[in-house]
Amino acid sequence: MMFQTYDWKESMMTEYRATYAGGYHTQKTGLVHNVRDTVEFATSVLLLEKDIYREDAFLMLDKIVSLQDQDTNSKTFGLWSYYLEEDLSCMESPDYNWADFIGKNLSMILLKYNNKLPNVLRIKIEQAVSNVAACSIKRNVSLDYTNTFFVLFTMLFSGGMVPTYLMNVRYLHLDNTIWIYILPGLVSA
């Protein structure tokens, strides 16, 4: 039952959303065609080399690429809505992470499956990935954005940094000596 949630007419995966459960991007309920599930399924088919479904994967990818906002003057340029049935302008707040999620899969397809894609589809996917990159650059996320904070914080302050400092300065008295640079590198966990 591989395609139990696949709509052959639309070339997209479907899901049933029983109720609106809150959230801040979509209020869609009922039977919907899920953009992310579709691109992930197409990616899986191609990367697992399920050749009997290859043409279906190409149709799915062509559909997904066509749903991207490709108007360079639009505020939502490079984005996709969650569902085929939902226009980006109708979403409560367009999800800029969505472009990254979809773009990741499209990039993986280009990286791993590039030579086997039909030329026209490959060009469309390359343009979609380029649009995602432009969308991400335009987004200009500030440091108070949660994901950015965690990446930056863990990059600057690794686990064990404070105990290592205390051991080197308080107990080994290595501050203001050349040994502060040499000894910690000699002893690793």
C-alpha positions as CSV (number, residue, x, y, z in Angstrom):
1,M,0.0,0.0,0.0
2,M,2.8,2.4,-0.9
3,F,0.5,5.1,-2.4
4,Q,-2.4,4.9,0.2
5,T,-2.2,8.7,0.7
6,Y,-1.2,9.6,-2.9
7,D,-3.5,11.5,-5.2
8,W,-2.7,10.4,-8.7
9,K,-4.6,13.3,-10.3
10,E,-2.7,16.0,-8.4
11,S,0.6,14.1,-8.1
12,M,0.7,14.9,-4.4
13,M,0.6,13.2,-1.1
14,T,-2.6,13.8,0.9
15,E,-3.5,13.8,4.6
16,Y,-6.7,14.4,6.6
17,R,-6.6,17.2,9.1
18,A,-9.6,16.6,11.4
19,T,-9.5,19.8,13.3
20,Y,-7.7,23.1,13.5
21,A,-5.3,22.5,16.4
22,G,-4.0,26.0,16.8
23,G,-0.6,27.0,15.6
24,Y,0.3,30.2,13.8
25,H,0.7,29.3,10.2
26,T,-2.3,27.4,8.9
27,Q,-6.0,26.8,9.8
28,K,-6.6,24.3,7.0
29,T,-8.7,21.3,7.9
30,G,-10.1,18.3,5.9
31,L,-8.4,16.5,3.1
32,V,-5.3,18.4,2.0
33,H,-2.4,17.9,-0.3
34,N,0.8,18.2,1.8
35,V,3.7,19.9,0.0
36,R,6.4,18.7,2.4
37,D,5.2,15.1,2.5
38,T,5.2,15.1,-1.3
39,V,8.7,16.4,-1.8
40,E,10.0,14.0,0.9
41,F,8.3,11.1,-0.7
42,A,9.6,12.0,-4.1
43,T,13.1,12.4,-2.6
44,S,12.9,9.0,-1.0
45,V,11.7,7.3,-4.2
46,L,14.7,8.8,-6.2
47,L,17.3,8.2,-3.5
48,L,16.2,4.6,-2.9
49,E,16.2,4.1,-6.6
50,K,12.7,2.8,-6.8
51,D,12.8,2.9,-10.6
52,I,9.2,1.8,-11.1
53,Y,8.1,5.0,-9.4
54,R,10.7,7.3,-10.9
55,E,8.3,8.9,-13.4
56,D,5.8,9.5,-10.5
57,A,8.5,11.2,-8.5
58,F,9.3,13.4,-11.4
59,L,5.6,14.4,-11.6
60,M,5.6,15.1,-7.9
61,L,8.7,17.3,-8.1
62,D,7.4,19.2,-11.1
63,K,4.2,19.9,-9.2
64,I,6.1,21.0,-6.1
65,V,8.3,23.4,-8.0
66,S,5.3,24.9,-9.7
67,L,3.7,25.7,-6.3
68,Q,6.7,27.9,-5.2
69,D,6.1,31.6,-5.1
70,Q,8.4,32.7,-7.9
71,D,7.5,36.4,-8.1
72,T,10.7,38.2,-7.1
73,N,8.6,41.2,-6.1
74,S,6.5,39.2,-3.7
75,K,7.0,39.3,0.1
76,T,6.8,35.5,0.1
77,F,9.2,34.9,-2.8
78,G,10.8,31.5,-2.6
79,L,8.2,30.1,-0.2
80,W,5.6,27.3,-0.4
81,S,2.3,27.1,1.4
82,Y,1.8,24.0,3.5
83,Y,-1.0,22.7,1.3
84,L,-2.1,22.8,-2.3
85,E,-5.4,24.1,-1.1
86,E,-4.0,27.0,0.7
87,D,-2.6,30.1,-1.0
88,L,0.4,31.7,0.7
89,S,-1.5,35.0,1.1
90,C,-4.2,33.1,3.1
91,M,-1.7,31.7,5.6
92,E,-1.8,33.4,9.0
93,S,1.9,33.9,8.9
94,P,4.0,32.4,6.0
95,D,6.6,29.9,7.4
96,Y,10.0,30.9,6.2
97,N,11.4,27.6,7.6
98,W,9.3,25.8,5.1
99,A,11.4,27.1,2.2
100,D,14.5,25.6,4.0
101,F,12.7,22.2,4.6
102,I,11.6,21.9,0.9
103,G,14.9,23.4,-0.4
104,K,16.9,20.8,1.6
105,N,15.2,18.0,-0.3
106,L,15.5,19.6,-3.7
107,S,19.2,20.3,-3.0
108,M,19.7,16.6,-2.1
109,I,18.0,15.5,-5.3
110,L,20.3,17.8,-7.3
111,L,23.3,16.5,-5.5
112,K,22.6,12.8,-5.6
113,Y,20.3,12.4,-8.7
114,N,21.2,15.3,-11.0
115,N,22.3,13.2,-14.0
116,K,19.1,11.1,-14.0
117,L,16.7,14.1,-13.9
118,P,15.0,15.2,-17.1
119,N,16.8,18.3,-18.2
120,V,13.7,20.6,-18.0
121,L,12.9,19.4,-14.5
122,R,16.6,19.8,-13.4
123,I,16.5,23.4,-14.5
124,K,13.3,24.0,-12.7
125,I,14.6,22.5,-9.5
126,E,17.9,24.5,-9.8
127,Q,15.8,27.7,-10.1
128,A,13.6,26.7,-7.1
129,V,16.7,26.1,-4.9
130,S,18.1,29.4,-6.1
131,N,14.8,31.0,-5.0
132,V,15.1,29.3,-1.6
133,A,18.6,30.7,-1.1
134,A,17.4,34.2,-2.0
135,C,14.5,33.8,0.4
136,S,16.8,32.8,3.2
137,I,19.2,35.7,2.5
138,K,16.3,38.2,2.4
139,R,14.9,36.8,5.6
140,N,17.7,38.4,7.7
141,V,17.1,36.6,11.0
142,S,18.1,38.5,14.1
143,L,20.0,37.0,17.1
144,D,16.8,36.8,19.2
145,Y,15.5,34.1,16.8
146,T,15.6,30.9,18.8
147,N,17.4,28.7,16.4
148,T,20.0,31.3,15.7
149,F,20.6,31.8,19.4
150,F,21.2,28.1,20.1
151,V,23.6,27.7,17.2
152,L,25.6,30.8,18.1
153,F,25.6,30.0,21.8
154,T,26.9,26.4,21.4
155,M,29.4,27.6,18.9
156,L,30.9,30.1,21.4
157,F,30.5,28.1,24.6
158,S,31.2,24.5,24.3
159,G,30.3,22.0,27.0
160,G,33.0,21.9,29.7
161,M,34.3,25.4,28.9
162,V,33.7,26.8,32.4
163,P,35.0,23.8,34.4
164,T,38.1,23.8,32.2
165,Y,38.7,27.5,32.8
166,L,38.3,27.0,36.6
167,M,40.6,24.0,36.7
168,N,43.3,25.8,34.6
169,V,43.2,29.1,36.5
170,R,42.1,28.3,40.1
171,Y,43.7,24.9,40.6
172,L,46.6,24.7,38.2
173,H,47.4,28.5,38.3
174,L,48.2,28.6,34.6
175,D,46.8,32.1,34.0
176,N,49.4,34.6,32.7
177,T,51.7,31.8,31.6
178,I,52.5,30.1,28.3
179,W,51.4,26.8,29.8
180,I,47.7,27.9,29.5
181,Y,48.0,27.3,25.8
182,I,50.1,24.1,25.8
183,L,48.9,21.9,28.7
184,P,45.1,21.8,27.9
185,G,45.9,20.7,24.4
186,L,48.1,17.8,25.7
187,V,45.3,16.5,27.9
188,S,42.1,15.6,26.0
189,A,39.1,13.7,27.1
